[in-house]
Amino acid sequence: MNPSDQSSAASLREPFTPDSSESTSIPDLPSLGRNRKVLVVDDNVVVLKAFEAKFKASGFEVILARDTMSAVTEARKRKPDLIVLDINFPPDNSLISLQWNGLNVLQWLKRFEELSPIPVVVVSGDDAEKSEKKALAAGGSAYFQKPLNFTAFAEALRRLFRPIPA
């Protein structure tokens, strides 16, 4: 996606809250990221690249998907250890009439035995109260409002994973 495809300048903002005390990597997470894959699903290329940089700096193998169909394909093919999933996606202009949002993807993932144990962290810029309730009811492991507080996000990852010994 080209930046010119973005609907507004606001949609190009960094997905993390500015905090000079936050580092590029997730503190103490290189041991959590080692030998683990994360699938990040968002239609905004800036958001994808920001998550990619944070996760790679923390030792994760990063898989990126910019739409719901790619998310489903990558999850089935690559079996990530974690999925970070946005809720809203623009309408698909292809001939396929299936229009899924992140909650549809989450519900679909939870129906498959091999995919249902994968923790899914839902992120959104929508109304926090409504979105969080829907995300957790659909099977999300955690919910974060964009822009994210990276320290709180890293703490949620620590709760979801135990370090893999070197």
N, C-alpha and C positions, 0 to 999 in steps of 0.2 A: 504494500500500500504506500502510495506517495503521500508526503505531508499535505499536499494540496487536496487530497481526498478527505481530509479531516473536516468535520462539520464546523468547527470553530477553534479559535486559538486556545480557548480554555481546555479543549480536549487534548492538547499537546503537552499539558503540564506533567511534570514528574509525578509518579504515583505515590511518592513518599513525602511525608511532611518534612520541611527543612528543619534540620537540627544539627548544629555544628558538632555536637558530641557524638553523633552517629558515625561509625566507620563505614568503609565501602563493603567490607565483608560482615558476616554475621558472627559476632564474638562467640568463641568456643564451638562454632558449628563446623569447622573443617572436619572434625571427627564425625559429625552427623552427616555431612554431605558425602564423605568418602564412600565410594561404591554405591551411590544412590542416584536415581534419576528423578528429575522433576519436570512435569509437563506444565507449561504456563500458557493459558488460553486467554487471549484478549485481542480485540480488533484494532487496538491502537498500537502502532509500531513503537512509539516512545515508551509506553508502558512495558511492552515486551522486552525492549532493550534494557530498560532499567532493572527489571526483574532478572534478566539474563546476567547482567553484570554482578548483581548482588549474589545470586546463587553460584555462579562460576567462581567468584572470589572466595566462596565458602566451601568449595570442593565438590559441588553437585555437577552431574552431567545434565545439561539443560536441553529440553525439547520445546520448541515453540510452535504454537498453532494460532492462526489468526481468524479462524471461523469454527463453527460448531461441528461441521462435517470432518474437518481435519482433526479436531479434538477427539472425536470418537475413533477415527482411524488410528491415530497415534496411540491412544490409550490401549486399544486392542492389540496393536502391533508391538509396542515398546514396553508395555506393563510398567509404567512409572511407579515410584515409591511414594510420590506426592503429586497432587494436581492443584494448581492455583488457577481458579476459574472466575472470569468476569461473568456478570449476568446478562448484560445487554449487548446485542450484536445487530448491525444494520441488516435490513432485508437483503436476502440473496437474490440477485438478478438473473440467476441461471434458470434453466427450464425445470429444475427440481422444485416442486411445490412445498416441500417440507421446510418450515421456518421455525427453527429451534432457538431458544435462548439458553443461557447457562443453566437455568433450573431444569429445563428439559434434558440437557446433557447429564446433569447430576442424577436425575431420576433414572435415566437409562443406564448409567454406569452401575448404579446400585442394584440393578436387576440381574447382573451377571456375576456368578460365583467367583470367577477369577479376578474381577475388577472391583467388586463391592468392598473388599477390605482396604482399598487404597484411600487414604485420607484426602479429602477435598476441602481446600480452604477457598471460600467464596469471597470475592472482592467486588465492590460496586460503588458507584458514585450516586446511586439512587437514594431515596428516602431510607435512612438507616434502620429505623424501627421495623418498617414493613419488610424490607429486603432481608434483614437478619432473621426474622421469624420464618419467612418462606424458605430461606437457604438452609436453616437448621432442620426445619420440618422435612425438607427434601432429602436429608441425609448428609448435609455439610458437616465437617468436623469443626470448623471455625468460620467466623465471618469478620471481615474488616471493611470499613468504610474508606473509600479513596478521598483524599490522599491518606495513605497508611502511616501510622506511627511505626517506624521500622523496628524500634526496640520491642514494642509489644508483639509485633509480627514474629520476630526472632524468638521471643519467649514462647509463643504458641508452637513454633516448630520444635523447640526443646521438649515441650510436653508431648508432642506427637511421636517423637523419635527418641531412641536411645542411641548413644554413640556406638559406632562399629569400631572395635579395637583395631589398632594399626597392625 
